[in-house]
Amino acid sequence: MHAKDVLIDGYGRVREEVHAVVDGLPAQLLNARPAADANSVSWLLWHLTRVQDDHVADAFGLDQVWLAQGWEKRFGLDLNRRDTGYGHSPAKVAKVRVDSADLLTGYYDAVHEQTLRALRELTAKDLGRVVDERWDPPVTLGVRLVSVLSDDLQHAGQAAYVRGLLQSADA
């Protein structure tokens, strides 16, 4: 198995988790927060998708799906158009609301497809290419892709936990 195949499998697992978290969840629970300073399922999934979109597009020299495919307009959030959710205050978290899970999964699926197209073209040599020199040591493409994958899986797990909390409180 090649490294790109491992990455493709990993990002496929993120997609599975994103879909599983929202399956059958009404908008009321997608947007609910278990505490005033907690994140909602909507925010967690929007944020993980925005980070993947931003970081993968940057690493491969692609346009962000958020902007290029009009997802920014479909979401209609009162946030900067390039916002990824990093460092959001509770007030900004509250601005990320959706009417249905379809918006979240639609955007994730579009980002996932762009990610897969980029990953399928990878060579072993590509993984060593430096994509961010602001760090010491500089970040390679391989490190960036694993970092995004890790972040995505953590947030998907958090969203699943929030879903469980909200469903048990709603029961």
Secondary structure, 3 states (H helix, E strand, C coil): CCHHHHHHHHHHHHHHHHHHHHCCCCHHHHHCCCCCCCCCHHHHHHHHHHHHHHHHHHHHCCCCHHHHCCHHHHHCCCCCCCCCCCCCCHHHHHCCCCCCHHHHHHHHHHHHHHHHHHHHCCCCHHHHCEEECCCCCCEEHHHHHHHHHHHHHHHHHHHHHHHHHHHHHHC
